[in-house]
Amino acid sequence: MNVLETEWWSMALAPEWWADVEDDGTVLVGDEDDVGCLEITTLHKELGAFDERELLRIAEAESAAPQRWQKAACGEFSGWQAAFTEEDAAVREWYLAAGSLLLFVSYSCDLDNRGMDDAAVDALLETLVAGEAGPD
């Protein structure tokens, strides 16, 4: 296992998965087969911690279309998740928080590959750990 470490969180990566940090801080994670890609964006709340209702309001406001949100727990993070189709892609989204840290996570792949990486993606997200650093 490799470990992907950012300033704010970390996640274990199976050997067949790669990670790349974009200039804007977005983290891309994919597998060698290029079936689909995880995109992780980190946000911070200036004061206090995120609560469940606040996360749900954010998810409902930010998601591309109305979803049936379900509670999610991924490692040290918890929040909401949904799955849907958008044009010719299968999409899964998570809004996950640990204290004042919010992760917006999306996974997308071609409709033909829907479900192929679900177990592997769930296993990756289960290893999410909040970092020691906090917002300034």
HELIX and SHEET records of a PDB file:
HELIX    1   1 GLU A   52  GLU A   62  1                                  11    
HELIX    2   2 LEU A  111  ASN A  113  5                                   3    
HELIX    3   3 ASP A  118  LEU A  125  1                                   8    
SHEET    1   A 3 ASN A   2  GLU A   5  0                                        
SHEET    2   A 3 TRP A   9  LEU A  13 -1                                        
SHEET    3   A 3 VAL A 129  ALA A 130 -1                                        
SHEET    1   B 7 TRP A  17  VAL A  21  0                                        
SHEET    2   B 7 VAL A  27  ASP A  31 -1                                        
SHEET    3   B 7 GLY A  36  HIS A  44 -1                                        
SHEET    4   B 7 LEU A 101  ASP A 110 -1                                        
SHEET    5   B 7 ALA A  89  ALA A  98 -1                                        
SHEET    6   B 7 PHE A  77  GLU A  86 -1                                        
SHEET    7   B 7 GLN A  70  CYS A  74 -1                                        
END                                                                             
